[in-house]
Amino acid sequence: MLQGRISELFDLLNAAGIASLDGAVFDLGVSSYQIDDPARGFSFRQNGPLDMRMGAGEVSAAKLVNTLPESELADILYEFGEEKASRRIAKAIVERRSQQKFEMTADLASVIRSVVRPDKSGIDPATRSFQALRIAVNEELSDIEAALAQAASMLNPGGRLVVVSFHSLEDRIVKRFMAGASGRTPGASRHAPASMQQTTKPGFKLLTGSPVTASEAESRANPRARSAKLRAMERLAA
């Protein structure tokens, strides 16, 4: 087993003497083990330290909410959480931290819920903000971009890249990357590098025109699978 950031995939595999791949599967995002451990600080459902770091080197979520300017905090919530109430939430966070710094997940969730009411979907008002902070803390989107390119470059002819994403920001990056690699012209994205926008001779074929999603039975058995989307592509012969 090799441990490291997915953006370090190429270096990790090369250090282990692996120069090419017959297949690669990415299961993106935070794991159930991390979410279910209150000490990791990923969940607003269980109180724990406001951490959210997947590794040891990143800046914690507490550091972000306690130090970032209000405008930067609002931008993170909007860009990485697609939170429409980002500015109201950021303002409430800054007002609260001027009196008492944030240390626990329950404190942050409470402040968010005080300014955002639950909608008809039943999703907790803190969901999008916690997602945004987690993505920012771990630089997840840029890591995904790097890992996709590295894995694709290492695939042998006939090798497949399979990616399971769990929210729209991840899925957009995967969709655009695979579209570009297969010769299609993806639309512009603020997350996707310029190299994804143009493809000359396609080196891959798409195996999933639309993403594969969980069946109703699977979603009932595993509710966390409801948001999962699987996309795949295969390297063509040279």
C-alpha positions in Angstrom: 0.0 0.0 0.0 1.2 3.5 -0.9 0.1 6.5 1.0 0.1 10.1 -0.3 -1.9 12.7 -2.1 -3.6 11.6 -5.4 -1.8 14.4 -7.1 1.5 12.6 -6.2 0.3 9.4 -8.0 3.0 9.5 -10.7 5.9 9.9 -8.3 4.5 7.4 -5.8 4.2 4.7 -8.4 7.5 5.4 -10.0 9.2 5.2 -6.6 7.6 1.8 -6.3 8.9 0.7 -9.7 5.6 0.9 -11.5 5.9 2.7 -14.8 2.6 1.9 -16.4 -1.0 0.8 -15.5 -3.6 -1.6 -17.0 -6.3 0.2 -15.1 -6.9 2.8 -12.4 -10.0 3.4 -10.2 -10.5 6.7 -8.3 -13.0 6.8 -5.4 -13.0 10.6 -4.8 -13.8 12.6 -1.8 -13.8 11.9 1.9 -14.2 8.3 3.1 -16.9 7.0 5.3 -14.3 6.1 7.9 -13.2 9.8 8.1 -16.8 11.1 8.1 -17.8 8.7 10.9 -14.8 9.6 13.1 -15.7 12.8 15.1 -12.0 13.4 15.9 -11.4 14.2 12.2 -13.9 17.0 12.2 -15.5 16.3 8.8 -19.1 15.9 10.0 -21.6 18.4 11.4 -23.7 15.5 12.7 -21.1 14.6 15.4 -19.3 17.2 17.5 -15.5 17.2 17.2 -12.5 19.4 16.6 -13.0 21.6 13.5 -10.1 20.0 11.5 -11.1 18.4 8.2 -7.6 17.6 7.2 -7.1 14.3 5.3 -3.3 14.5 5.8 -1.0 16.2 8.3 0.3 19.0 6.1 -2.8 21.0 5.3 -4.2 24.1 7.2 -7.2 23.1 9.3 -10.8 24.3 8.8 -10.6 26.1 12.1 -7.6 28.1 10.8 -9.6 29.1 7.8 -12.8 30.2 9.5 -10.9 32.0 12.3 -8.5 33.9 10.1 -9.7 34.4 6.5 -11.2 37.8 5.5 -15.0 37.7 5.2 -14.9 38.1 1.4 -12.5 35.2 0.9 -14.5 33.0 3.2 -17.7 33.8 1.3 -15.9 33.0 -2.0 -14.9 29.6 -0.7 -18.4 28.8 0.4 -19.8 29.9 -2.9 -17.2 28.3 -5.2 -16.6 25.0 -3.5 -20.0 24.5 -1.8 -22.3 26.3 -4.4 -23.8 27.9 -1.3 -26.2 30.7 -2.3 -26.2 32.2 1.2 -22.4 32.3 1.3 -22.1 36.0 2.1 -24.7 35.8 5.0 -22.9 32.8 6.4 -19.4 34.4 6.1 -20.7 37.5 7.9 -22.2 35.5 10.7 -18.9 33.5 11.1 -16.8 36.7 11.3 -19.2 38.2 13.8 -19.1 35.1 16.0 -15.3 34.7 15.8 -14.8 38.3 17.0 -16.3 37.2 20.3 -15.1 33.6 20.4 -12.9 31.5 18.0 -14.3 28.4 16.4 -12.9 25.2 17.7 -15.6 22.6 17.3 -17.8 21.4 14.4 -21.0 21.9 16.4 -20.2 25.6 16.9 -19.8 26.2 13.2 -22.9 24.2 12.3 -24.9 26.1 14.8 -23.9 29.5 13.4 -24.7 28.3 9.8 -28.1 27.0 10.8 -28.9 30.3 12.5 -28.8 32.2 9.2 -29.8 29.5 6.7 -33.2 27.7 7.0 -33.7 24.1 5.9 -35.1 23.8 2.4 -37.7 21.4 1.1 -35.0 18.8 0.2 -34.3 18.2 3.9 -30.6 18.7 3.4 -29.0 20.1 6.6 -28.1 23.8 6.0 -24.5 23.2 7.1 -23.9 20.6 4.3 -22.7 22.8 1.6 -20.5 25.0 3.8 -18.8 21.9 5.4 -18.2 20.5 1.9 -16.6 23.8 0.8 -14.3 24.1 3.7 -13.2 20.4 3.3 -12.4 21.0 -0.4 -10.5 24.2 0.4 -8.5 22.6 3.3 -7.4 19.6 1.2 -7.1 21.4 -2.2 -9.2 18.5 -3.6 -10.1 19.9 -7.0 -6.6 20.7 -8.1 -5.5 17.3 -6.8 -8.2 15.6 -8.9 -7.1 17.5 -12.1 -3.4 16.4 -11.5 -4.3 12.8 -10.7 -6.5 12.3 -13.8 -3.8 13.6 -16.1 -1.1 11.4 -14.4 -3.2 8.2 -14.4 -4.2 8.7 -18.0 -0.6 9.2 -19.1 0.4 5.9 -17.5 -2.3 3.7 -19.0 -1.3 1.0 -21.4 -3.4 0.5 -24.6 -6.7 -1.0 -23.5 -6.2 0.3 -20.0 -9.2 1.9 -18.3 -9.6 4.9 -16.0 -12.7 4.6 -13.8 -13.7 7.5 -11.6 -16.5 7.7 -8.9 -17.4 11.2 -7.9 -19.8 12.3 -5.2 -20.7 15.9 -5.9 -21.1 18.2 -9.0 -17.8 20.0 -8.8 -15.9 16.7 -8.9 -18.1 15.3 -11.7 -17.7 18.4 -13.9 -13.9 18.0 -13.7 -14.0 14.3 -14.6 -16.6 14.8 -17.3 -14.6 17.6 -19.0 -11.3 15.7 -18.7 -12.7 12.6 -20.3 -14.5 14.5 -23.0 -11.2 16.3 -23.9 -9.2 13.0 -23.8 -11.7 11.3 -26.1 -11.6 14.1 -28.7 -14.8 15.9 -27.7 -14.7 19.7 -27.0 -15.6 20.3 -23.3 -16.9 23.7 -22.3 -14.7 26.2 -20.4 -14.3 25.6 -16.7 -12.7 27.7 -14.0 -11.3 24.5 -12.5 -10.1 22.8 -15.6 -6.6 23.7 -16.9 -6.2 24.9 -20.5 -4.8 21.6 -21.5 -8.2 20.0 -21.1 -9.8 22.4 -23.5 -8.2 21.2 -26.7 -7.6 17.8 -28.0 -5.9 16.9 -31.4 -5.9 13.2 -31.9 -8.0 11.4 -29.3 -6.1 8.8 -27.3 -9.1 7.5 -25.5 -12.7 6.4 -26.0 -15.5 7.1 -23.6 -17.1 4.0 -22.0 -19.9 6.0 -20.3 -21.8 8.5 -22.3 -23.8 9.3 -19.2 -22.6 8.6 -15.7 -23.5 5.3 -14.1 -25.5 5.9 -10.9 -26.7 3.7 -8.0 -29.9 1.7 -8.4 -32.8 2.4 -6.1 -32.0 -0.8 -4.2 -28.4 0.1 -3.8 -29.3 3.6 -2.6 -31.7 2.1 0.0 -29.0 -0.3 1.2 -26.3 2.4 1.2 -27.7 5.9 1.3 -24.3 7.5 0.7 -24.3 5.9 -2.8 -27.2 8.1 -3.9 -24.9 10.9 -5.1 -22.2 8.7 -6.7 -21.5 9.0 -10.4 -19.2 6.7 -12.2 -17.5 7.6 -15.5 -14.9 5.6 -17.4 -12.7 5.8 -20.5 -10.2 3.4 -22.2 -6.9 4.1 -23.9 -6.8 3.4 -27.6 -4.0 1.5 -29.3 -1.2 3.8 -30.4 
